[in-house]
Amino acid sequence: MRKCNKCKIEYNGNLTKCPLCQSDLTGKKTPSVFPQLKEQKENILRKLLLFIVVAIVIISIFIEYLVHQRLTATKYIILSLITLYILVIYIIEKYQKPIKMMNRYFIIILILLFIWFLLIKSKVITTFLIPILCIVILLFNSITMIVLKESYINKSFGIILLDCILGLIPLLLNILSLVTTPIIVYICTLLDALIFFALLIFCHENLKEEIEKRMNI
Amino acid sequence: MRKTSWYKLDNIGKFYSATKSNFPIIFRYSVTLTEEVDASLLQEALTSAINDYPSFNCTLNKGFFWYYLEKVSKPYQVEEEKTPICYKMYKDSEDLLYRVNYYKNRINLEVSHILSDGRGTLGFFKNIIYRYLNLKYNLKVETEDNSSIYEKTEDSFDKYYTGPSLRTITNKRIYHYRSRKKKDTTFLEYHISLTKFKDLAKKYQVTITSLIIAVWIKSFEKVMKEREKKKALKIDVPVDLRTIFPSTTSRNFFGLTSIIYDNYNLSLQDIATKVNELLKENTKKDKIQVRMNQMISLEKNIGIRIVPSIIKDIALRITDDIVQNNTTSSVSNIGKIEVNKKLSPYIKNFNVLTSTKYIQMTICSYEDDLSIGMSSRYINNDIIKNFCNILKDNNITGIMNINEEDSYEKM
């Protein structure tokens, strides 16, 4: 065991100097009780992606301002890049749990679509993109429930319920007159209602417990 | 049919779940055995121990008003130690809030404070050790648990809460050690003779906890600048409420008392006597009951209960920052760890450590070994050096384990 003659403390491990007074230690080394751990590396890919996004944004601002003395196309470039960045980062972080990743991914895309709609005010988003996405979410959940049965229902009942609520968004958009052709909205609402009543009839115990724990006050 | 069940969080769990992204509070029990650990036997021991302590095998989930614990069936997969001590464990709602790992002769159990406190976890840790040693050496030693699973998972805060109490606020300015901090935490275990330390405490006519706090206060006093001595030192001391209220819960059940000290330049004897008096006074049942009620009354307030958890999280994180800045340090004494005599030949020592934002101390003892765990985020170890030097001046020296190699190079 190594010893500090000043502090009179004996040390286990590979120390050469006293960690308290920095004096040289004497005596034989003994194995440390703690393992030598490699330093946790930071995610370089994440940093690199962020740098590329920031670099493209700066360069496009610079070029557009230099050529037109105003910024119009740049805001779309920024929006597209941020969307892409969020989607790629999410895949990198959550790829080990694909079903959970997909469920969260849908919600992120839905939020991003709303942001896009608020910024560019195009009804293509509310008439087609959002309802189609909601149909995809509902179909994804239905197929996963049929394939994985109880294991998925027990684990992800909260997210299934949330998706049922999200499935009503296209109907809400239609009520707010933000939809031009409502046929996809009707299909989405029909599917949503079918899934909801299926849950209510076949999984009412799960539904009760889910509400109990999520809403415990 | 859904088979999993869920638990409401206790008072402390609710606070720590909201502040987990600020800084996760994780503590670690270690036991050093006489022989190398067998991973498969340890896994077997854990799998059976978790049946006695189901409230540990839980994941944290977010409800609309509060977080809650969801029971899962599969226990933690035992592994060789590969993460830093008290490394964050909550990345996802599917992550368990404890981990069991091993390195050479050591078994480590790391637990998030969201789940349990030191005394509550000790029963679970001993259960794992008993089962492991029984398997390894073909022994038949009964585990010590006499309480039912219901008693172990009980929310004792809720049981013994008697009603709101008025909050007392100290108007003293509290000293907070300011020095360069580092990204990682330095963990030190200082093993000294319990008999020698007991003799010193006897000489000063104080308890072991009082003497350790007094030495800790003196160590801080030595690093304080003269102008900072207008402020008071505040050492938080967790009190195991199971010693005051009849409870065998393995969930959080502790109260906090504080030692506020501003009479500088006293001798160690005088500080120890003062700390002893304060501890005796502050740990009386009526005072502890008031402190406990103060802690719980906020959670019970209907106005707070109906606030969505997203807003509660932000408010509690701000509160946590204020509380942390209003404390100098904390000293937590788990006390004497005893095991069945048939198992003691296989056990060398126990140790307890905790994660920290600043500097903290955790203590436990086993046979004649008093293990003082110190965790610090500061680059310089002067407070710890002062602590060891004061003990050395009283003829108490020992063996130290540190999780870093030549940390002075980072200065």
Interface residues (C-beta under 8 A of the other chain):
Chain A: M1 C7 K8 I9 E10 Y11 N12 G13 N14 L15 T16 K17 P19 L20 C21 Q22 P31 S32 V33 F34 P35 Q36 L37 Q40 K97 K100 E150 I153 N154 F157 G158 E205 N206 E209 K213 R214 M215 N216 I217
Chain B: M1 R2 K3 T4 W6 K8 T32 N61 G63 F64 F65 W66 Y68 E70 E80 E81 K82 T83 P84 I85 D92 E94 Y103 K104 R106 T186 F187 L188 E189 Y190 R305 I306 N381 I384 K385 C388 N389 K392 T397 G398 I399 M400 N401 I402 N403 E404 E405 D406 S407 Y408
